Amino acid sequence: MPELTAAELLELDRRHVWHPYGPMPGRQEPLVVESASGVRLRLADGSGVPGGGKEPSGPGAPSGPGAAAGPGDPAGPRELIDGMSSWWSAIHGYNHPVLNEAAREQLGRMSHVMFGGLTHEPAVRLAKLLVDMSPEGLEHVFLADSGSVSVEVAVKMCLQYWRSLGRPGKQRLLTWRGGYHGDTWQPMSVCDPEGGMHDLWTGVLHRQVFADPPPAEYDEAYAEQLRSLIERHADELAAVIVEPVVQGAGGMRFHSPAYLRVLREACDAHDVLLVFDEIATGFGRTGALFAAEHAAVTPDVMCVGKALTGGYLTMAATLCTARVADGISRGEVPVLAHGPTFMGNPLAAAVACASIELLLGQDWLAEVKRIESGLRDGLSAASDLPGVKDVRVLGAIGVVQLDHAVDMEAATAAAVREGVWLRPFRDLIYTMPPYVTGDADLARIARAVCAAAREG
Ligand SMILES: *Cc1c(COP(=O)(O)O)cnc(C)c1O
C-alpha cells in the first residue's frame, strides 16, 4: 500500500474506521500522529488542527526538533506534549529505549504462542512481579487481553466462587455511582448508570446494586449507607466492585481511602467478596503503587491494565487470593472457565516485565510527587476562572471541573495552541502526564489545561 497523505488518510478514516465512542461516519477530524517519542506526539504533515489553528505555538513553545512549525512553514509538522499518557498507560513516555529493547528481544524469540498447555518465561516472570508488588495476599494471576476482559474475569471468579460453595444465588454486584469499569457487558452494568448509557440498555444489562457516589471526605452517614446496603443485599451479592480512591472515566472524582476499609469490613462481615479495579490507578499514578495501599486493604480480587505494559501493548491482569482460587477449585466444575486466544501474550508480557522493572528501579514516588506539586502550582490559576467549579490534584492526576459541559472542539484547540494534547469529556478537563514529563513541559500542560478551561 503506498503511503497516504494526511488528507487521504483522514478521508478513509472518516469513511471506514470507528473511533472510541464515535459516530459513523466520523464527525470530528482526528489529528494524525506519525510517531511519538518521550512525552511528545509528532503529527503528520498537513494533519488538521482543531479550530483551524495554524499559528505557531505561543511564547515558550516546546523546544527540540519539530517542536513547533518552523518559520515559513506554518502548516508543517508539529509536536504536542501528551497530557493524557494515552489514557493512563504511557507512564514512561513513548519510544523508550528499555521497552523497545525488551520488545525487540522478545520478537526475536516469539511474538506469541498459545497459553493452553504451554507456558513461557515472560508470562511467568510477569505473574511473579505482580504478586510481589501487589497488596499482600494476592497470589494468583490471570493474564487477560484488555481491562474490560480482566473485569469480566474478576466477576466470573466471584460468581463461580459462590457457586462452588453452594450459594449460586449470590450473583449480583454492588458498586457506588460515578464509576467506570469498561465497555463489555459485566463492566458496563457497574458503570455509572447516568454516564454509562444504562438507559439505552434497560432490560439488557444486569441490574446491579448502586450506592451514592462516595463523598471526597470521610462521612460516617455515607459509610453507614454502604454497610447497610451490603447487609441488606448480602444473600444475593457475589461481590462489591469499586475503583479505589480515584474514579476515572466515570467522573475523575477522588474519595477518602477510609471508605475502602469500611467496604473491607462490611464484605467480611456479610460474606461478600471485594474487587478493586486498579486499571487506572495502578502502577503509582495516585502516589502509591496501588491505590489500595492508601487504606492498607487487600481486596479478594484486583484488576490491573492500562499502564501494565507502559502503554506499548494491550494486556491486563486479574489477581486473586488463595481463598478465591481454592473456592473455585473445590467446585463441581473445578476450573476457571476462561481462556482468551492471546492469553499471556509473550510480547506484551516481556514489555510489561520491562516496564515494571523500570518503574521499580527508580524513585517513582519522587517523580509522581514532583508532578503532583507541579500540577498543584500550575492548575491553581484555574480556580479563579469563570465557569470553573473545582480544581483537584492527586498524585500525577490533575482535574479541572467546569460548571457546564466542555465545548470539546474549543477546549482541544486551545490546548493544541499551547502545544499540548488533552482529551476533555463531559464537564472535565484533566491530565495524567507520563512520569517522565519534565518540569517545563509540565508547566506547559498546566497552562494548556487552564487555556482549555478558559475557552471550553
Ligand atoms: C480503562 C478502564 C477499564 C477498561 O479497560 P480497557 O482496557 O479499556 O478495556 C476498566 N476499568 C477502569 C477503572 C478503567 O480506567
PDBQT file of the ligand as one rigid body, heavy atoms in Angstrom, charges set to zero:
ROOT
HETATM    1  C1  LIG A 501      -9.940   1.881  31.205  1.00  0.00    +0.000 C 
HETATM    2  C2  LIG A 501     -10.574   1.197  32.335  1.00  0.00    +0.000 A 
HETATM    3  C3  LIG A 501     -11.192  -0.062  32.177  1.00  0.00    +0.000 A 
HETATM    4  C4  LIG A 501     -11.306  -0.752  30.842  1.00  0.00    +0.000 C 
HETATM    5  O1  LIG A 501     -10.081  -1.100  30.297  1.00  0.00    +0.000 OA
HETATM    6  P1  LIG A 501      -9.951  -1.380  28.714  1.00  0.00    +0.000 P 
HETATM    7  O2  LIG A 501      -8.543  -1.815  28.529  1.00  0.00    +0.000 OA
HETATM    8  O3  LIG A 501     -10.279  -0.084  28.039  1.00  0.00    +0.000 OA
HETATM    9  O4  LIG A 501     -10.941  -2.443  28.385  1.00  0.00    +0.000 OA
HETATM   10  C5  LIG A 501     -11.738  -0.646  33.297  1.00  0.00    +0.000 A 
HETATM   11  N1  LIG A 501     -11.683  -0.050  34.492  1.00  0.00    +0.000 NA
HETATM   12  C6  LIG A 501     -11.085   1.133  34.695  1.00  0.00    +0.000 A 
HETATM   13  C7  LIG A 501     -11.021   1.726  36.056  1.00  0.00    +0.000 C 
HETATM   14  C8  LIG A 501     -10.519   1.810  33.614  1.00  0.00    +0.000 A 
HETATM   15  O5  LIG A 501      -9.959   3.016  33.801  1.00  0.00    +0.000 OA
ENDROOT
TORSDOF 0
